[in-house]
Amino acid sequence: MNRSEIEKISKALADETRLRIFEAISATRRMTCGEIVSMRGVTPATVSHHLKILSEARLIACRREGQFVLSQAVPETISAYSRALAKIARGKKPSRRS
């Protein structure tokens, strides 16, 4: 995982609402946008914005199934992110490639 990917994931998870959405999606096999909207304080427009950022960071994968858009966590991304952070903590720099 390169530095750009680490930064993108870190920024995605730094937002309180995105972190809460990511936790909710991770706790289930998959969630629809409607289920995410039903969480307190999250409007449809906000959900759409946050899902886009989480998806671009490859933390979640979204797919259309009929009239629903289903979101599910991508655990491989978190595993790679954790390994990259551990590498940094050991004093090794991630690659600079984009």
Backbone as XML, in Angstrom:
<?xml version="1.0"?>
<chain id="A" units="angstrom">
  <residue number="1" name="MET">
    <atom name="N" x="0.852" y="-1.172" z="0.000"/>
    <atom name="CA" x="0.000" y="0.000" z="0.000"/>
    <atom name="C" x="0.896" y="1.232" z="0.000"/>
  </residue>
  <residue number="2" name="ASN">
    <atom name="N" x="0.603" y="2.162" z="-0.916"/>
    <atom name="CA" x="1.447" y="3.344" z="-1.004"/>
    <atom name="C" x="0.921" y="4.478" z="-0.118"/>
  </residue>
  <residue number="3" name="ARG">
    <atom name="N" x="1.721" y="5.521" z="-0.011"/>
    <atom name="CA" x="1.419" y="6.652" z="0.867"/>
    <atom name="C" x="0.082" y="7.303" z="0.516"/>
  </residue>
  <residue number="4" name="SER">
    <atom name="N" x="-0.212" y="7.454" z="-0.754"/>
    <atom name="CA" x="-1.458" y="8.071" z="-1.195"/>
    <atom name="C" x="-2.673" y="7.270" z="-0.712"/>
  </residue>
  <residue number="5" name="GLU">
    <atom name="N" x="-2.596" y="5.949" z="-0.803"/>
    <atom name="CA" x="-3.691" y="5.089" z="-0.333"/>
    <atom name="C" x="-3.853" y="5.183" z="1.183"/>
  </residue>
  <residue number="6" name="ILE">
    <atom name="N" x="-2.749" y="5.217" z="1.903"/>
    <atom name="CA" x="-2.795" y="5.344" z="3.361"/>
    <atom name="C" x="-3.472" y="6.656" z="3.741"/>
  </residue>
  <residue number="7" name="GLU">
    <atom name="N" x="-3.103" y="7.741" z="3.066"/>
    <atom name="CA" x="-3.698" y="9.048" z="3.348"/>
    <atom name="C" x="-5.193" y="9.051" z="3.043"/>
  </residue>
  <residue number="8" name="LYS">
    <atom name="N" x="-5.585" y="8.463" z="1.926"/>
    <atom name="CA" x="-6.996" y="8.432" z="1.529"/>
    <atom name="C" x="-7.838" y="7.682" z="2.561"/>
  </residue>
  <residue number="9" name="ILE">
    <atom name="N" x="-7.349" y="6.540" z="3.028"/>
    <atom name="CA" x="-8.075" y="5.756" z="4.025"/>
    <atom name="C" x="-8.124" y="6.502" z="5.354"/>
  </residue>
  <residue number="10" name="SER">
    <atom name="N" x="-7.004" y="7.082" z="5.748"/>
    <atom name="CA" x="-6.953" y="7.829" z="7.008"/>
    <atom name="C" x="-7.948" y="8.985" z="6.997"/>
  </residue>
  <residue number="11" name="LYS">
    <atom name="N" x="-8.002" y="9.723" z="5.892"/>
    <atom name="CA" x="-8.944" y="10.837" z="5.782"/>
    <atom name="C" x="-10.383" y="10.342" z="5.782"/>
  </residue>
  <residue number="12" name="ALA">
    <atom name="N" x="-10.627" y="9.237" z="5.116"/>
    <atom name="CA" x="-11.993" y="8.696" z="5.063"/>
    <atom name="C" x="-12.470" y="8.313" z="6.459"/>
  </residue>
  <residue number="13" name="LEU">
    <atom name="N" x="-11.615" y="7.697" z="7.248"/>
    <atom name="CA" x="-12.006" y="7.232" z="8.576"/>
    <atom name="C" x="-11.924" y="8.322" z="9.643"/>
  </residue>
  <residue number="14" name="ALA">
    <atom name="N" x="-11.306" y="9.459" z="9.322"/>
    <atom name="CA" x="-11.160" y="10.541" z="10.291"/>
    <atom name="C" x="-12.481" y="11.266" z="10.554"/>
  </residue>
  <residue number="15" name="ASP">
    <atom name="N" x="-13.414" y="11.183" z="9.612"/>
    <atom name="CA" x="-14.702" y="11.843" z="9.776"/>
    <atom name="C" x="-15.601" y="10.981" z="10.665"/>
  </residue>
  <residue number="16" name="GLU">
    <atom name="N" x="-16.196" y="11.590" z="11.693"/>
    <atom name="CA" x="-17.021" y="10.869" z="12.662"/>
    <atom name="C" x="-18.204" y="10.152" z="12.009"/>
  </residue>
  <residue number="17" name="THR">
    <atom name="N" x="-18.879" y="10.820" z="11.087"/>
    <atom name="CA" x="-20.039" y="10.216" z="10.429"/>
    <atom name="C" x="-19.619" y="9.045" z="9.546"/>
  </residue>
  <residue number="18" name="ARG">
    <atom name="N" x="-18.541" y="9.219" z="8.772"/>
    <atom name="CA" x="-18.065" y="8.120" z="7.918"/>
    <atom name="C" x="-17.627" y="6.929" z="8.743"/>
  </residue>
  <residue number="19" name="LEU">
    <atom name="N" x="-16.952" y="7.195" z="9.854"/>
    <atom name="CA" x="-16.520" y="6.104" z="10.719"/>
    <atom name="C" x="-17.735" y="5.352" z="11.252"/>
  </residue>
  <residue number="20" name="ARG">
    <atom name="N" x="-18.769" y="6.082" z="11.651"/>
    <atom name="CA" x="-19.987" y="5.450" z="12.159"/>
    <atom name="C" x="-20.667" y="4.612" z="11.069"/>
  </residue>
  <residue number="21" name="ILE">
    <atom name="N" x="-20.710" y="5.146" z="9.853"/>
    <atom name="CA" x="-21.290" y="4.407" z="8.723"/>
    <atom name="C" x="-20.458" y="3.159" z="8.436"/>
  </residue>
  <residue number="22" name="PHE">
    <atom name="N" x="-19.138" y="3.307" z="8.412"/>
    <atom name="CA" x="-18.260" y="2.166" z="8.154"/>
    <atom name="C" x="-18.427" y="1.094" z="9.231"/>
  </residue>
  <residue number="23" name="GLU">
    <atom name="N" x="-18.524" y="1.502" z="10.480"/>
    <atom name="CA" x="-18.736" y="0.539" z="11.574"/>
    <atom name="C" x="-20.051" y="-0.210" z="11.391"/>
  </residue>
  <residue number="24" name="ALA">
    <atom name="N" x="-21.115" y="0.524" z="11.021"/>
    <atom name="CA" x="-22.426" y="-0.109" z="10.827"/>
    <atom name="C" x="-22.387" y="-1.113" z="9.682"/>
  </residue>
  <residue number="25" name="ILE">
    <atom name="N" x="-21.758" y="-0.726" z="8.569"/>
    <atom name="CA" x="-21.652" y="-1.631" z="7.420"/>
    <atom name="C" x="-20.808" y="-2.849" z="7.788"/>
  </residue>
  <residue number="26" name="SER">
    <atom name="N" x="-19.723" y="-2.637" z="8.498"/>
    <atom name="CA" x="-18.831" y="-3.734" z="8.881"/>
    <atom name="C" x="-19.500" y="-4.717" z="9.843"/>
  </residue>
  <residue number="27" name="ALA">
    <atom name="N" x="-20.428" y="-4.224" z="10.645"/>
    <atom name="CA" x="-21.104" y="-5.070" z="11.640"/>
    <atom name="C" x="-22.152" y="-5.984" z="11.008"/>
  </residue>
  <residue number="28" name="THR">
    <atom name="N" x="-22.501" y="-5.710" z="9.752"/>
    <atom name="CA" x="-23.494" y="-6.524" z="9.055"/>
    <atom name="C" x="-22.861" y="-7.119" z="7.807"/>
  </residue>
  <residue number="29" name="ARG">
    <atom name="N" x="-23.535" y="-8.050" z="7.211"/>
    <atom name="CA" x="-23.018" y="-8.627" z="5.964"/>
    <atom name="C" x="-23.062" y="-7.594" z="4.850"/>
  </residue>
  <residue number="30" name="ARG">
    <atom name="N" x="-24.158" y="-6.835" z="4.822"/>
    <atom name="CA" x="-24.323" y="-5.763" z="3.851"/>
    <atom name="C" x="-25.463" y="-4.870" z="4.308"/>
  </residue>
  <residue number="31" name="MET">
    <atom name="N" x="-25.447" y="-3.622" z="3.847"/>
    <atom name="CA" x="-26.488" y="-2.666" z="4.216"/>
    <atom name="C" x="-26.970" y="-1.939" z="2.985"/>
  </residue>
  <residue number="32" name="THR">
    <atom name="N" x="-28.257" y="-1.612" z="2.976"/>
    <atom name="CA" x="-28.795" y="-0.776" z="1.905"/>
    <atom name="C" x="-28.642" y="0.677" z="2.311"/>
  </residue>
  <residue number="33" name="CYS">
    <atom name="N" x="-28.738" y="1.553" z="1.344"/>
    <atom name="CA" x="-28.666" y="2.987" z="1.632"/>
    <atom name="C" x="-29.782" y="3.395" z="2.591"/>
  </residue>
  <residue number="34" name="GLY">
    <atom name="N" x="-30.966" y="2.808" z="2.394"/>
    <atom name="CA" x="-32.094" y="3.112" z="3.268"/>
    <atom name="C" x="-31.815" y="2.763" z="4.722"/>
  </residue>
  <residue number="35" name="GLU">
    <atom name="N" x="-31.148" y="1.642" z="4.944"/>
    <atom name="CA" x="-30.785" y="1.250" z="6.310"/>
    <atom name="C" x="-29.782" y="2.233" z="6.906"/>
  </residue>
  <residue number="36" name="ILE">
    <atom name="N" x="-28.879" y="2.714" z="6.089"/>
    <atom name="CA" x="-27.896" y="3.687" z="6.568"/>
    <atom name="C" x="-28.583" y="5.014" z="6.873"/>
  </residue>
  <residue number="37" name="VAL">
    <atom name="N" x="-29.500" y="5.426" z="6.001"/>
    <atom name="CA" x="-30.240" y="6.676" z="6.211"/>
    <atom name="C" x="-31.035" y="6.611" z="7.508"/>
  </residue>
  <residue number="38" name="SER">
    <atom name="N" x="-31.529" y="5.427" z="7.865"/>
    <atom name="CA" x="-32.336" y="5.304" z="9.081"/>
    <atom name="C" x="-31.519" y="5.522" z="10.360"/>
  </residue>
  <residue number="39" name="MET">
    <atom name="N" x="-30.203" y="5.549" z="10.240"/>
    <atom name="CA" x="-29.362" y="5.868" z="11.386"/>
    <atom name="C" x="-29.611" y="7.338" z="11.731"/>
  </residue>
  <residue number="40" name="ARG">
    <atom name="N" x="-29.635" y="7.668" z="12.968"/>
    <atom name="CA" x="-29.945" y="9.043" z="13.376"/>
    <atom name="C" x="-28.949" y="10.051" z="12.834"/>
  </residue>
  <residue number="41" name="GLY">
    <atom name="N" x="-29.489" y="11.160" z="12.353"/>
    <atom name="CA" x="-28.663" y="12.280" z="11.924"/>
    <atom name="C" x="-27.979" y="12.114" z="10.586"/>
  </residue>
  <residue number="42" name="VAL">
    <atom name="N" x="-28.437" y="11.184" z="9.776"/>
    <atom name="CA" x="-27.806" y="10.960" z="8.476"/>
    <atom name="C" x="-28.869" y="11.110" z="7.387"/>
  </residue>
  <residue number="43" name="THR">
    <atom name="N" x="-28.730" y="12.136" z="6.558"/>
    <atom name="CA" x="-29.685" y="12.383" z="5.479"/>
    <atom name="C" x="-29.264" y="11.600" z="4.235"/>
  </residue>
  <residue number="44" name="PRO">
    <atom name="N" x="-30.192" y="11.396" z="3.287"/>
    <atom name="CA" x="-29.828" y="10.679" z="2.056"/>
    <atom name="C" x="-28.651" y="11.314" z="1.310"/>
  </residue>
  <residue number="45" name="ALA">
    <atom name="N" x="-28.625" y="12.633" z="1.229"/>
    <atom name="CA" x="-27.518" y="13.307" z="0.533"/>
    <atom name="C" x="-26.196" y="13.073" z="1.262"/>
  </residue>
  <residue number="46" name="THR">
    <atom name="N" x="-26.241" y="13.100" z="2.582"/>
    <atom name="CA" x="-25.037" y="12.866" z="3.382"/>
    <atom name="C" x="-24.545" y="11.437" z="3.198"/>
  </residue>
  <residue number="47" name="VAL">
    <atom name="N" x="-25.469" y="10.484" z="3.207"/>
    <atom name="CA" x="-25.104" y="9.082" z="3.010"/>
    <atom name="C" x="-24.416" y="8.899" z="1.669"/>
  </residue>
  <residue number="48" name="SER">
    <atom name="N" x="-24.997" y="9.455" z="0.630"/>
    <atom name="CA" x="-24.427" y="9.331" z="-0.713"/>
    <atom name="C" x="-22.997" y="9.874" z="-0.746"/>
  </residue>
  <residue number="49" name="HIS">
    <atom name="N" x="-22.796" y="11.031" z="-0.173"/>
    <atom name="CA" x="-21.470" y="11.659" z="-0.139"/>
    <atom name="C" x="-20.463" y="10.768" z="0.610"/>
  </residue>
  <residue number="50" name="HIS">
    <atom name="N" x="-20.856" y="10.296" z="1.788"/>
    <atom name="CA" x="-19.946" y="9.499" z="2.602"/>
    <atom name="C" x="-19.673" y="8.125" z="1.986"/>
  </residue>
  <residue number="51" name="LEU">
    <atom name="N" x="-20.676" y="7.518" z="1.381"/>
    <atom name="CA" x="-20.460" y="6.227" z="0.719"/>
    <atom name="C" x="-19.483" y="6.363" z="-0.440"/>
  </residue>
  <residue number="52" name="LYS">
    <atom name="N" x="-19.567" y="7.475" z="-1.157"/>
    <atom name="CA" x="-18.638" y="7.719" z="-2.269"/>
    <atom name="C" x="-17.196" y="7.774" z="-1.752"/>
  </residue>
  <residue number="53" name="ILE">
    <atom name="N" x="-16.977" y="8.498" z="-0.671"/>
    <atom name="CA" x="-15.626" y="8.633" z="-0.113"/>
    <atom name="C" x="-15.122" y="7.284" z="0.414"/>
  </residue>
  <residue number="54" name="LEU">
    <atom name="N" x="-15.977" y="6.560" z="1.122"/>
    <atom name="CA" x="-15.578" y="5.239" z="1.625"/>
    <atom name="C" x="-15.282" y="4.274" z="0.482"/>
  </residue>
  <residue number="55" name="SER">
    <atom name="N" x="-16.065" y="4.365" z="-0.580"/>
    <atom name="CA" x="-15.861" y="3.508" z="-1.744"/>
    <atom name="C" x="-14.568" y="3.865" z="-2.469"/>
  </residue>
  <residue number="56" name="GLU">
    <atom name="N" x="-14.291" y="5.156" z="-2.631"/>
    <atom name="CA" x="-13.053" y="5.590" z="-3.292"/>
    <atom name="C" x="-11.821" y="5.159" z="-2.503"/>
  </residue>
  <residue number="57" name="ALA">
    <atom name="N" x="-11.962" y="5.056" z="-1.178"/>
    <atom name="CA" x="-10.856" y="4.591" z="-0.334"/>
    <atom name="C" x="-10.786" y="3.064" z="-0.305"/>
  </residue>
  <residue number="58" name="ARG">
    <atom name="N" x="-11.704" y="2.416" z="-1.030"/>
    <atom name="CA" x="-11.801" y="0.956" z="-1.100"/>
    <atom name="C" x="-12.086" y="0.308" z="0.246"/>
  </residue>
  <residue number="59" name="LEU">
    <atom name="N" x="-12.736" y="1.064" z="1.141"/>
    <atom name="CA" x="-13.136" y="0.520" z="2.435"/>
    <atom name="C" x="-14.447" y="-0.253" z="2.323"/>
  </residue>
  <residue number="60" name="ILE">
    <atom name="N" x="-15.275" y="0.151" z="1.346"/>
    <atom name="CA" x="-16.527" y="-0.550" z="1.088"/>
    <atom name="C" x="-16.672" y="-0.782" z="-0.408"/>
  </residue>
  <residue number="61" name="ALA">
    <atom name="N" x="-17.505" y="-1.744" z="-0.736"/>
    <atom name="CA" x="-17.871" y="-1.993" z="-2.132"/>
    <atom name="C" x="-19.384" y="-1.832" z="-2.219"/>
  </residue>
  <residue number="62" name="CYS">
    <atom name="N" x="-19.844" y="-1.122" z="-3.239"/>
    <atom name="CA" x="-21.277" y="-0.895" z="-3.437"/>
    <atom name="C" x="-21.691" y="-1.549" z="-4.750"/>
  </residue>
  <residue number="63" name="ARG">
    <atom name="N" x="-22.865" y="-2.172" z="-4.714"/>
    <atom name="CA" x="-23.385" y="-2.759" z="-5.944"/>
    <atom name="C" x="-24.903" y="-2.652" z="-5.951"/>
  </residue>
  <residue number="64" name="ARG">
    <atom name="N" x="-25.439" y="-2.501" z="-7.135"/>
    <atom name="CA" x="-26.884" y="-2.401" z="-7.303"/>
    <atom name="C" x="-27.467" y="-3.798" z="-7.382"/>
  </residue>
  <residue number="65" name="GLU">
    <atom name="N" x="-28.536" y="-4.010" z="-6.652"/>
    <atom name="CA" x="-29.270" y="-5.267" z="-6.694"/>
    <atom name="C" x="-30.750" y="-4.890" z="-6.784"/>
  </residue>
  <residue number="66" name="GLY">
    <atom name="N" x="-31.285" y="-4.926" z="-8.003"/>
    <atom name="CA" x="-32.650" y="-4.464" z="-8.217"/>
    <atom name="C" x="-32.721" y="-2.973" z="-7.977"/>
  </residue>
  <residue number="67" name="GLN">
    <atom name="N" x="-33.627" y="-2.564" z="-7.111"/>
    <atom name="CA" x="-33.771" y="-1.133" z="-6.828"/>
    <atom name="C" x="-32.880" y="-0.673" z="-5.672"/>
  </residue>
  <residue number="68" name="PHE">
    <atom name="N" x="-32.148" y="-1.594" z="-5.070"/>
    <atom name="CA" x="-31.331" y="-1.257" z="-3.917"/>
    <atom name="C" x="-29.851" y="-1.185" z="-4.268"/>
  </residue>
  <residue number="69" name="VAL">
    <atom name="N" x="-29.135" y="-0.314" z="-3.561"/>
    <atom name="CA" x="-27.681" y="-0.275" z="-3.632"/>
    <atom name="C" x="-27.188" y="-0.858" z="-2.314"/>
  </residue>
  <residue number="70" name="LEU">
    <atom name="N" x="-26.450" y="-1.943" z="-2.408"/>
    <atom name="CA" x="-25.944" y="-2.623" z="-1.224"/>
    <atom name="C" x="-24.483" y="-2.265" z="-1.002"/>
  </residue>
  <residue number="71" name="SER">
    <atom name="N" x="-24.141" y="-2.012" z="0.243"/>
    <atom name="CA" x="-22.764" y="-1.688" z="0.610"/>
    <atom name="C" x="-22.255" y="-2.760" z="1.559"/>
  </residue>
  <residue number="72" name="GLN">
    <atom name="N" x="-21.027" y="-3.182" z="1.333"/>
    <atom name="CA" x="-20.400" y="-4.127" z="2.248"/>
    <atom name="C" x="-18.939" y="-3.741" z="2.443"/>
  </residue>
  <residue number="73" name="ALA">
    <atom name="N" x="-18.420" y="-4.073" z="3.604"/>
    <atom name="CA" x="-17.038" y="-3.743" z="3.942"/>
    <atom name="C" x="-16.076" y="-4.580" z="3.107"/>
  </residue>
  <residue number="74" name="VAL">
    <atom name="N" x="-14.888" y="-4.037" z="2.893"/>
    <atom name="CA" x="-13.819" y="-4.755" z="2.197"/>
    <atom name="C" x="-12.703" y="-4.976" z="3.232"/>
  </residue>
  <residue number="75" name="PRO">
    <atom name="N" x="-12.757" y="-6.102" z="3.939"/>
    <atom name="CA" x="-11.794" y="-6.340" z="5.022"/>
    <atom name="C" x="-10.339" y="-6.385" z="4.556"/>
  </residue>
  <residue number="76" name="GLU">
    <atom name="N" x="-10.114" y="-6.743" z="3.298"/>
    <atom name="CA" x="-8.733" y="-6.795" z="2.782"/>
    <atom name="C" x="-8.079" y="-5.415" z="2.817"/>
  </residue>
  <residue number="77" name="THR">
    <atom name="N" x="-8.874" y="-4.366" z="2.600"/>
    <atom name="CA" x="-8.324" y="-3.009" z="2.631"/>
    <atom name="C" x="-7.861" y="-2.651" z="4.034"/>
  </residue>
  <residue number="78" name="ILE">
    <atom name="N" x="-8.676" y="-2.985" z="5.021"/>
    <atom name="CA" x="-8.291" y="-2.693" z="6.412"/>
    <atom name="C" x="-7.063" y="-3.499" z="6.805"/>
  </residue>
  <residue number="79" name="SER">
    <atom name="N" x="-6.972" y="-4.737" z="6.358"/>
    <atom name="CA" x="-5.795" y="-5.561" z="6.654"/>
    <atom name="C" x="-4.532" y="-4.943" z="6.067"/>
  </residue>
  <residue number="80" name="ALA">
    <atom name="N" x="-4.610" y="-4.526" z="4.803"/>
    <atom name="CA" x="-3.454" y="-3.905" z="4.148"/>
    <atom name="C" x="-3.098" y="-2.582" z="4.819"/>
  </residue>
  <residue number="81" name="TYR">
    <atom name="N" x="-4.113" y="-1.826" z="5.203"/>
    <atom name="CA" x="-3.912" y="-0.537" z="5.887"/>
    <atom name="C" x="-3.222" y="-0.771" z="7.237"/>
  </residue>
  <residue number="82" name="SER">
    <atom name="N" x="-3.671" y="-1.755" z="7.980"/>
    <atom name="CA" x="-3.064" y="-2.073" z="9.275"/>
    <atom name="C" x="-1.603" y="-2.475" z="9.121"/>
  </residue>
  <residue number="83" name="ARG">
    <atom name="N" x="-1.329" y="-3.292" z="8.104"/>
    <atom name="CA" x="0.066" y="-3.697" z="7.848"/>
    <atom name="C" x="0.925" y="-2.487" z="7.482"/>
  </residue>
  <residue number="84" name="ALA">
    <atom name="N" x="0.371" y="-1.586" z="6.675"/>
    <atom name="CA" x="1.119" y="-0.390" z="6.266"/>
    <atom name="C" x="1.408" y="0.512" z="7.470"/>
  </residue>
  <residue number="85" name="LEU">
    <atom name="N" x="0.424" y="0.663" z="8.364"/>
    <atom name="CA" x="0.647" y="1.474" z="9.567"/>
    <atom name="C" x="1.677" y="0.831" z="10.480"/>
  </residue>
  <residue number="86" name="ALA">
    <atom name="N" x="1.633" y="-0.489" z="10.593"/>
    <atom name="CA" x="2.624" y="-1.196" z="11.413"/>
    <atom name="C" x="4.026" y="-1.001" z="10.848"/>
  </residue>
  <residue number="87" name="LYS">
    <atom name="N" x="4.127" y="-1.014" z="9.531"/>
    <atom name="CA" x="5.415" y="-0.791" z="8.865"/>
    <atom name="C" x="5.938" y="0.613" z="9.184"/>
  </residue>
  <residue number="88" name="ILE">
    <atom name="N" x="5.041" y="1.597" z="9.126"/>
    <atom name="CA" x="5.427" y="2.979" z="9.465"/>
    <atom name="C" x="5.877" y="3.051" z="10.924"/>
  </residue>
  <residue number="89" name="ALA">
    <atom name="N" x="5.146" y="2.373" z="11.808"/>
    <atom name="CA" x="5.478" y="2.392" z="13.232"/>
    <atom name="C" x="6.850" y="1.776" z="13.504"/>
  </residue>
  <residue number="90" name="ARG">
    <atom name="N" x="7.271" y="0.870" z="12.632"/>
    <atom name="CA" x="8.607" y="0.258" z="12.768"/>
    <atom name="C" x="9.695" y="1.115" z="12.133"/>
  </residue>
  <residue number="91" name="GLY">
    <atom name="N" x="9.312" y="2.291" z="11.620"/>
    <atom name="CA" x="10.294" y="3.204" z="11.056"/>
    <atom name="C" x="10.557" y="3.020" z="9.583"/>
  </residue>
  <residue number="92" name="LYS">
    <atom name="N" x="9.730" y="2.228" z="8.912"/>
    <atom name="CA" x="9.896" y="2.021" z="7.474"/>
    <atom name="C" x="8.896" y="2.873" z="6.743"/>
  </residue>
  <residue number="93" name="LYS">
    <atom name="N" x="9.329" y="3.512" z="5.675"/>
    <atom name="CA" x="8.460" y="4.395" z="4.914"/>
    <atom name="C" x="7.692" y="3.627" z="3.838"/>
  </residue>
  <residue number="94" name="PRO">
    <atom name="N" x="6.397" y="3.998" z="3.657"/>
    <atom name="CA" x="5.645" y="3.402" z="2.544"/>
    <atom name="C" x="6.159" y="3.967" z="1.229"/>
  </residue>
  <residue number="95" name="SER">
    <atom name="N" x="5.835" y="3.301" z="0.150"/>
    <atom name="CA" x="6.274" y="3.803" z="-1.159"/>
    <atom name="C" x="5.574" y="5.123" z="-1.467"/>
  </residue>
  <residue number="96" name="ARG">
    <atom name="N" x="6.160" y="5.923" z="-2.324"/>
    <atom name="CA" x="5.600" y="7.230" z="-2.663"/>
    <atom name="C" x="4.744" y="7.181" z="-3.918"/>
  </residue>
  <residue number="97" name="ARG">
    <atom name="N" x="4.677" y="6.010" z="-4.551"/>
    <atom name="CA" x="3.881" y="5.904" z="-5.764"/>
    <atom name="C" x="2.429" y="6.253" z="-5.506"/>
  </residue>
  <residue number="98" name="SER">
    <atom name="N" x="1.769" y="6.837" z="-6.535"/>
    <atom name="CA" x="0.345" y="7.183" z="-6.421"/>
    <atom name="C" x="-0.507" y="6.016" z="-6.781"/>
  </residue>
</chain>
